[in-house]
Amino acid sequence: MAQRGGREPQNDPGFQDLVREDLKTGKFRPVYLLAGDDTLRIEGVVEKIRKDALGEAGAAFNYHVLRGDQVAVGRVVQQALALPMLGRVQVIWLKQADACFNDADSQAALEKYLAKPVPETILIMSTDKADKRKRWVKLCQSSGFYFDFTPPSGEALVQWILKAAQKEGLPLGVEQARLLVELVGNDLMSLKSEIDKLALMCEDRGREFSADELGTVIMDQAALEGYEITAALEPGRAAEVLRTWFRLQEWGRSAHEIAPLLLARIRKGALLAACRQEGLRDAETAALSAQNPYALRFLEPMVRGMGLDGLTRGLDIALDADRRLKGSPLGPDLVVEKMILELCRRPDAYRPIPGRP
């Protein structure tokens, strides 16, 4: 486990570099800083290091998982300095590492350890965001410990989906992959879950889906929370939409996630309604706006319930809520609840939005 580094790379290495240089060779570094919200691949890397470095027997004694928002830096360093029990190496995974090193003293303690890490310890630190202005992050970069785990996006994400589907024997096409991104988002964990779900459905069915069948199944089976909350969006149905929002909260969805999603759905619904008023067919609207034609059908209940005037007004309300999320004294959850109430207000009860005619 020789320490590698010396010079700072021009571009931060990422997942593929780690696979090629470490996971395939089994030569692990004493420290890793895995920075980014690509949770699926971070967990996969940690599990691979744990298995290869410790084996199944060693994991019982020499694998330690800590959370940076729950432990002090002294506890982390103390464990890192300890010798492994009945083995040659120990693995420590510190989640939310940035929360652990939030003052000068804690950062100095980590920097001291990074300058001379223990060869018998593999310290893995993961964080959604690493502040590259901080000295300990720079030290990880210059020592060759830093790996960027920003999730793929755009066409790279589509290719990731196609490869993941191929491993499961799914004949997923490019359009279906893009549709999954449209519905599920760019979280790899959620996308992998949907691919696994489709693979199980194929197995239960006893034969493969065709590409066209997969398109229909995806729309019926994928995580459609965004469409679920907008399906009931019309005047007088605030209670139903609020119940959906409360359920999404229980499932872990945040106001900062749902509010932009609502804004995006309302914007697409307003566009669809305006194009219909101009006499365009839905297929033409999908082509002109670079939307997947499958997705338009899930906007139908909202378009029918709100109409073009309601959606135009709703777009103003959603934009105002998006601004208030960034600077309102109200809590984020209350901003979303107020937005829902405004969206479902009957036309004769509309109140003007500040700054809007």
N, C-alpha and C positions, 0 to 999 in steps of 0.2 A: 504494500500500500504506500508506495512512494508519493510524496507530495509533488504535484506538478504545478508549473506556473512560471513565474518570473516576469513575463511581459504581459501587458494587458492586450487582449485581442481587439481588433478593430470592430468586430461585431460580436455581441454576446453569443456564446454557443447555446444551443437549444436541445430539444429532445433527441433529435437524430444524432447529434454529436455525442450525447451521453450514451446512447445505445451503441454507437460504433466504437467509441473509445473505452467504455467501462463495462457495460452490461454484456457485451459479446466476449470481452477478454477476461472478465472476472477480476480485473485489477481496480479495486475501489479506492477512492480518495478518502482522506480522513475527515473531510468536511464537504457538505453539499449545501448550497443555497438554491432552492428551486423556487423561482419567483414568477408568479402569474396565476391566473384563475383557470388554468387547464387542469381541473381537479382529477379528471379521469386518468390522464397520463401520469400525473404526479403520484397518485396512489399506486398505479401499476409499476412505476419505477421503484418506489419504496418497497413494495412487496417482492419485486425481483431481487433487490439488494438483500432484503431480509432472508429470503430463501437460499440464495447463493452463498451469502457470507456466513450464515448461522446453521443452515440445515433445519430440518424439522425439530430435532431434539434440542438444539441450542436456543431456539426461540423462546422456550419456556423460561429461561433464566436471563438471557442477554438481549432481549428486545424490550425497549422502553419507549412508550408513547407519552409525550408531555404536551401541554397546551400553553402557549406563551401568555395568554390572558389569565392563566391560573397559577403559574409558578414564577418564582423569582429567578433572576439570572444565577444566583448562587447555587440553587438546586440543580440547574442545568450543568453548570461547570463542575460541580461536585460529582455528578453522575458520570460526566465525560472523563474525569480524572480517575475514576474508580477502575479497577481491573475487572475484566470479565470473569464470570463464575463458571468454572468447569468448561472453559472454552478459550479459544485464542483471540476472539474479538467480540465486541458488543455493538449493537446498533441502537442509536437514539434518534427518534423522530420527534422534533419540536415543531408542532403545528402553530400557525399564527405567530411566527417568530418575531415579527415587527412589534407585537404588543409586549414582548418580554424585554426589549432593548429600547425603552422609551425615555431614558435620561442619560446624562453623561457618565455616571458611575457604572450603570449596567452595560453601556456600550464599551467602556474602558475594560471591564472585566472580560467581555467577549473578545475584544481585540487582543488582549493578553493571551487568551487561549488560542486564537487563530494564528498568532505568531509562532506558536509551538504546540500544535495539536498532538494528542496522544495517539501513537500508531495502533494501539489495540482498540480504538474507538472509531466508529463511523458515525459522525454527527450529521444528521440530515435536518436542515431547517427549511420549512416551506412557508410561503407568505403570498397573499394575493398581490400585494404591491410592495416593492422594495425601493426605498428612497435612495437613489444613487448619489445623493449629495452627502449621505452619512458615511463616515470613515469606515465603519465595519463592513458596509456593503462594498465600498471601493476596495477594501482589503480582500474580500471574497473574490471580486473580479480579478484583481491583479495576481491572486494566488491560484487562479484556475478553478475556483470552487463554485462560481456563479453560473447558473443555467436559466435561460429564459423559457418560461412555459406559458407564453401567450397563446391562446387557442388559435387555430387556423381560421381564416375568414375568406369570404368570397369564393372563388373557384377552388382554392386550396381546401376549403371546408367541404365543398361538394365532392372533391376527389377522396377526401378522408371517408366520407359516408359511403361512397361507392366501394372502397376497399374493405370497409367494415362489413358491408352487406355481402360482398363476394366471399368473405371468410365464412359467412353463415349460409352460403348457397342461395342468396336472394338475387333474382335477376333484376335488380334495381337499375333504372335508367337515370340519365342526367336530370330530366324534368322531375322525376319522382324524388330525387335527392334534393333538388332545389325546393320542392314542395315541403319536404321535411324541415328544411331550414326555415321556411316561411311560417310553419306552424309551431315548431318546437323552439326555434331560436338557435343560437350557436353554442349552447352548453353541450359539451361532448358527452357528459354523463347522461343527460336526458335523451340525446340522439341515440346513444348506444342502447338505452332502455327501449326506445321505440323499435330499433332494428331487431333486438332480441324478441320483442313482442311479435313482430311480423314473422320472424323465423319459427317461433312456436306455433303460430297460426298455420303456417305452411305444413309443419310437421303433423299437426292435428288433422289437417285436411287430407293429408296423404299424397298430395301432388303440389308441384310448384305453381305459384301464381304467375299469370302473364303480366307483362309490364302495365297493360291497361287495368287489369284487375288490381294490381298493387296501388295504382293511383287512387282508385275508389276506396280501397281498404284503408289507405293512409288517411284519407279525409274522414273516414268513419271511426278510426281507432286511435289516431295520434292524439297527443295532449292538446286539447282545443280550448283551454281555459280562456284565452283571449276572445274567442268567438262565443264561448258560453256566457261571458259577462255582457257581451254586446247583443246577444240574441234577444234578450228581454228588454232592450233599451228602447223605451218609448214613453210618452207622457202617461202618467198615472200608474206606472209599474215600478216605482222606486223601491218598494219593500222587497220585491223579487230580486232586483239587481243587488240590493244591499246584502241579501242573504247569500248570494253568490260570492260577493266580495268577502264576507265574513268567513265563508268556507275556504276561499283561497288563502286567507290569512292563516287559518288553521293548518293548511298544507305548506306553510312556509313562504308564501308569495308576499313580497313587500310592496308598500305604496310606491316606492321609487321604481319598481318593476312594472306594476299594473297601470299606473297613470300614463307613462309613455306608450304602453301597449294600447290603452283605450284611445289615446290621441291618434295613434297610427291607424287603428281600425276605423275611427270616425272619419279621418281624412280620406281613406280609401272608399268608405261608404258614400261620402259626399261626392267624390269623383265619379263613382259608378252612377249615382242618381243624376248628376249633371249630364253625363254622357247619354244616359237613357232619354233625358228630356230633349237632347239634341238629336235624337233618333239613331244613335249608334247601337249596334248590337253588342252584347256582352263580350263576344269573342274579339270584336274590334277594340273594345275598351281594354281588354287584357293585353292585346298586342301593343297598343299605343302606350300603355302605362307600365309595360314590362312586368305584369303580374301573371301568376299562374291561373289559368282559367278555372281549375278545380276550386281555387280559394274563393272565387267570386260568389259561389253559391252560398257560402257561409256568411256573407254579408247581407243576404236577402232579407232575413227577419228584421234586421236593424233598418235597412233601407225602406222596407214596407211600413215599419212602425213609426219612423221619424219623418220620412219624406225629405225632399231636398231642402226645404226651408228649415226644418228641425235639425237636420244634419249641419247646415251652414251655421245655425245658431250654436249647435253643439260643439262645432269646431272652435268657436270663440271661447266657449266655456272650458273646453279641455286645454286649450293653449293658456288660458288664464290660470288654471290649476297647475299646469306644468311650471309656470313662472313662480307661483306661490310655494311650490314644493322646495324651491331653492332659497326662499327668503321670508317665508311667512312665520309669524310667531305661533301659528297653529301647528300641532303635530302632524306629521305626514299622513297618518291614518285618517285624521279628521279632514284634511284637505281632500282626500279621495272621497270620503263620505259626503262632504259638501258638494263636490263635483257631481256625484251620482244624483243627489237630490235636485241640483240645478238642471241636469240633463233630462230628468224625468218630470220636471215641472210642466204643468199644462200651459199651452201657449198664452192664455189670458193672464197667467200669473208670472210671466217672465219679468225679471228685473234687469235694468241695463247694467252691463259690465263696465267698470270704470275705464274711461279712455275709448270706449266704443260708442258709436251713435245708436 
